[in-house]
Amino acid sequence: MKHPSKLVKPGDDVETVILAVNPADRRISLGMKQLLENPWEHLADKYPTGATVEGRVRNLTDFGAFIEIEDGIDGLVHVSNLSWTKRVKHPSEVLKKGEKVRAVVLGVEPENRRLSLGIKQLQPDVWETFFAQHRVGDIVKGKVLRTAQFGAFVEVAEGVEGLCHVSEATDGHGVPVKLEQGQEHDFKIIRLNQEEKKVALSIRAVSGDEASRADVEAYKQPVSSSTTTLGDLVNWKREK
């Protein structure tokens, strides 16, 4: 309420509740909303956590978007809850004022008159999907997104990035592999941290596997016997 004239006008008969009396200042504080039921008190029952709601974008700020789900009740979608895959810097990149949207209730705090909403929660978490489908040792195709002195950030699935440290960016002979933005390579997953959403990648490990397979094939080529053993291969590697 920006101005009381939106609700009442001079001469109106109204009912109020006495909130405080200060005889010294000859002041009586009155309230009108106290005669009405506070919608925030039962909001958690009406919109429990996990429920899907629909409303219009009322306002956009640097930190998120306010969605009006009913008269007088706005929920906040924090900028971090707009997308799983996009690095959203401002909600205007995803939403428009006045737009009708659906969201998931993340939490209700009646005492703070706060309703937290999320839009990305309407879609599966790409990180959870990735961790469910991959294990350490898997070889994945990745695209270099950006580079740094310590390594390169690689997209291994839509919205999922892994890090290939410079120490892991070498071929089978230990020669550094120059990683440039836009390049695609095969990477081996060497570490997974689901809690911190981190994926460690290696080209060196892939090259090592390829070298081992090549050694096996190279050893088998001149050998006519079909009874080649692992010990034969180890001895041949030592001699080599």
C-alpha positions, 0 to 999 in steps of 0.5 A: 500500500503506497498511500491510504487513499487506495483503501479509504477516503476522508469521511469513511466509517471504519473499524480498527484495532487499538495497537498501542496507547501513548498518553505522554505523546497523546498518541493512539496507534490503530490497525485495520489489517489486524481485523483480517486473517493473515494469509501468511499464517496458513500459507504453508498449508496452502502451498506446501514445499514441493507444490507447483504454483502459477503466477505472474512476474511482478518485478525483476531485481538483480538477485531474482524475480518476484512472482505474484501467486495471489493477491498480496502474496509474492514469491521470490525466485532467486537468480540461482534457481532460474536454470540448471544449465545457464549462468544467469546474471540477471533474471531479465535474461530468462523472464519478462515482467508480466509474464505468466510462469510456473514454479516450485515452492521451495520454502515458506517463512510466515514470520518473515513473510517470505515465500521461496520459489524455483523455476529450474526445479521443474526440470530434472537436475542435469548434475544428478542425471550425470552422476547417476549415469557415469562412474570413475573410469568412463571415457566421455567426449568433451568440448573445451569451454574456457581455459585458465593457467591451471587447466581447462573447463570442459562441457561433458554434458549439457550444463555439466562442466568438468576440469582437466588440470594441466597435469592431466593434459598430456598425451601417452608420451607425456607431451602437453596437449594444448587445449583451446576453446571450442576443441573436442577431445576424449576425456577419462573421468578420474574423480567425481564429487557429487556434493560439490558438483565437481568432475575431474578429467584426464587426457593422459589417462585416455592416452595411457589406455590407448598406448596399452591397447597398442602394446598388446596388439603390437606384441600379438602381431609377430607371434604365431602361437595363440597361447600368449600369456600376461607374463609373456607380455610383461617380459616383452614390455621389460625387454622393450 
